[in-house]
Amino acid sequence: MADSFLYVIGRSIIPKRVRPDLRLHLLKAGYPEVPYTLFGTLFLLASGIAYALFIGFFYRELKLYAWLEFGFLSFVTFAVTMFLLIFVVFVVLYFSWNIRIYRRTKELELLLPDYLTLVSTNLKGGMSFENALWNAIKPEFGILANEIGLVSKRVMTGNEVADALVEFGMKYESPTLRRTMQLLIGEVESGGKIVQTIDRIISDMKKTEALKKEMSASTVTYMIFIGMLIAFICPVLFALSLQLFTLTSSFVGNIAGGTGGGGSGLSGAALSVATPTIGRDDFRLFSIFAIAVISVFSSIIIAIIEKGEVRSGLKYIPMFLVTSLTIYFISIGVFGMLFGSITLG
């Protein structure tokens, strides 16, 4: 009963025009059905959090208004809070699905040469093209075996082999897969030498993979440099800057306190020293934000250098972010002990 209730809620918050695209997107991620129950659960959870935030932070301020203004502002505040929470949840889900799709696509491309090798062997043994495809399905091919199994089911239900393969090639954002399917379909429809074509495809895919590994190995030096910059150099420099800022602020504050903000009588000229308007906490908050931004974009740069894909760098962001912030706070403690005995003024 609870599952059906959550299912209805989850289905109701997804617009009808979005449901077909959402289903296709989730199929790429390996989900055969749209998780409406999960959406309903997250919606109720977001509602509870929004209510708690409203009571804890906004209610005391809003109850000072008249009842009409209180009702309107309460509705707007709760609605905006709810919308922001739902937006954050769906952004997190969208990125997690995209990462899963990317990993499935790369795994599929990695398995494709071995699968085509079995297809070529079956064709050389005298099988037809369709039977060669179906008999090459093995459990060790994982994602690819499941996808070819879906292709075979479409063919058994009356679809053409070419149409099923085209649909399979268009399902994933993989130029390698699409070109392979197009070449296979073209050779089958033209009655060409399909075995030789498959062998050339396998050879080209292995050469391409070897070239990618060679290019990745040649850029290791750059990745190491950027990694050291993110994890060590940048946090240490920000920690040192924070310590120097603290010492300078203390020095200026002592001067301002000694002169009282007025003249010092030097040749009749007044020396006016103002205390800094930016505090230590402000600078530390800026440093943390700057380190986080640098970590995110540096992770993306490393991913582009290594794989040529931005999405492959998402897995580096938590690692670099945690490491750089840890080094930053450790450096603050070390510099605090080193410069702690220095007194200015």
Number of C-alpha atoms within 10 A of each C-alpha: 6 8 13 12 13 20 18 15 19 21 19 13 12 14 9 10 8 9 13 12 11 13 16 16 19 20 16 19 20 16 13 11 11 18 14 20 19 15 23 23 17 18 20 14 14 19 19 13 15 22 15 13 16 18 12 10 10 15 15 10 9 18 14 10 11 9 11 9 13 16 14 11 17 17 12 12 18 19 15 13 19 21 15 14 19 19 12 12 15 14 12 12 12 14 13 14 18 17 18 16 20 20 15 19 21 13 15 21 18 16 17 19 19 15 21 20 18 17 25 23 16 20 19 13 10 10 15 11 17 13 14 20 21 16 12 20 19 13 10 10 19 14 16 22 20 15 18 19 15 14 23 20 13 16 17 11 8 8 13 14 18 18 14 18 23 18 14 17 19 13 17 20 13 15 12 14 19 19 14 20 19 15 14 20 18 14 16 15 9 9 9 12 10 20 20 12 16 21 17 12 20 20 13 13 18 15 12 12 13 12 12 15 13 11 14 15 12 13 13 14 10 13 20 12 11 18 18 14 17 25 22 18 17 21 26 23 14 22 25 18 16 20 22 14 17 17 17 14 19 17 16 18 19 16 19 17 15 13 15 14 16 14 13 14 9 8 6 8 9 13 16 13 18 14 16 13 7 10 12 14 11 10 16 18 11 13 21 19 13 14 21 20 13 18 28 18 15 21 27 22 18 23 20 15 19 22 16 15 15 16 16 18 22 18 13 16 17 14 13 22 20 14 16 27 23 15 19 25 17 15 20 21 14 15 17 17 11 11 12 12 8 9 9 13 10
